[in-house]
Amino acid sequence: QRNMSSLAVLLSTGAAVLVDCGEGTQHHMRVSTMLRSSRIEVILLTHLHGDHCYGIFGMLHTAAMEGRKDPVLLVGPQGLQEMVETVFRTSGGWFPEDAFKLEFLEIPNTGTAEGEDLVGPHGSGPRGTGFD
């Protein structure tokens, strides 16, 4: 049995940073005694493979349904904003005036380890070449 790809870092300020957001993340957060979606200020996506990011849509909608009003910063590789906006546009939309604002910071794909995700198409490093 495999858990979803997601890790919450709880800060001393009371805020939380979510690293990746695999499917089922919002369910685990709803049953957690330590983490609520209202505490998440930043979501960092290491890469846009589904097992690391498909849970973001349900998690954001759950946060909105719970009454969240503070913005959330989404950080990840190029294409993150387009992916999120496309899914919301084609599945009923996202209305910040009724929920909360989504802010985006995309990390450019420069073709080097300093500017791209470190997981290639086969999960082993930049362009599948490993980390050495």
N, C-alpha and C positions, 0 to 999 in steps of 0.2 A: 504494500500500500504506500502511496506516495502523497505527500502533502503538497499544497499549492506553493508556488514560489512567491514568498512575501515575508518581509521582516519589518517589524516596527521598532524604531529607536525612540525611546521615551527620554525627553530632555528634562533637565532640572527645572526648567521654566514651566513645565506642565504640558508643553506642546509635544507633538510627535512627528517624526519623519517616517514615511513608509517607503521602504525600498522594494520595488516591484509590487505587483498587484495581480497575482494569478487568480483564476476563477475560484470562487468560494471564499475569498478574503472577507467580503462583507458579512458572510455568515459567521465566520470565526470571530469577527469583531463584535457582532451582536451578542455572542455568548461569553465574550471575554469580560472579566472583572477588572482588567487593568487598562483597557483601551476603548475609547469611543471615537467615532468618526469626527465628532466635533473637535477633538484634540489635534487632528492631522492638519498640519500647515503646509507640508510639502510632500509630494509623491515623486520619488526618483525611479525612473524606469531604466534599467541597465541596457535593455534592447527591446525591440518590438516583436519578439516571438510571442505567440499567443499564450503560452504557459506562464509568461511573465507579465502580461498586460491586459488580458481579456477581462479580468475581474474589475478593472477600473470603472467600467460603465455601470455595473450594478452597485459598486461601492459609492460612487458619486450620487447616484439616484437615491440610495438609502440615506446618505447624509442629508440630501435635500428634503426627503420625506420626514426626517427627524428634526427639521427646522433650522438646519445650518444656514447662516447668513454670511459668515466670513469667507473671503476668497481662499482658493487653494491654488498653490503653485505646482504645476506639472513640469518636471524636468526630465528630458530624455533626448534620444538621438533625433536627427532630422527626420521629419515625417510624423512626429508625434502629434502635432497640432492638426495636421491634415487627417490623420487617422481618427482622432477623437471627434473632430467636427464632422467628418463624413459619417461616422456611425450615428452620432446624435441627429444629424440632418435626415438620414434615411430611416431612422427608427422612432420618429416622433418628436425629435428636437430637444434642445436644452435652452431654457429660458432663464438667464441670470436674474432677471427682474423678479422671477417667481422662486428662485433658488439662491444661488451664490455665483460669483464671478469665478471663471477659470482663467488663470494666468499661465502662460507658457514660456519656457526657456528651452530652446533646442540647442543641442550640442552638435556643431557641424561635423560632417564626415569628411575628414581631411585625408584619409588614406593612411594615417599613422595612428599608433596606439595612443598618442596624446590627445587625439581629437575624435575618436570613434569608440563605439562599444568594443569590449574585448572578447566578445563571443561571436564567432563566425557562423556560417551556415550549418556547420556540423558540430557546433558547441565546443570547439576546442581552441579558440583564439582568433585573432584578426585574420580574416579571410581563410579560416580553417587551418592555420599553420602552426598553432600551438603558442605557448607563451615564451619560448626561448629565443 
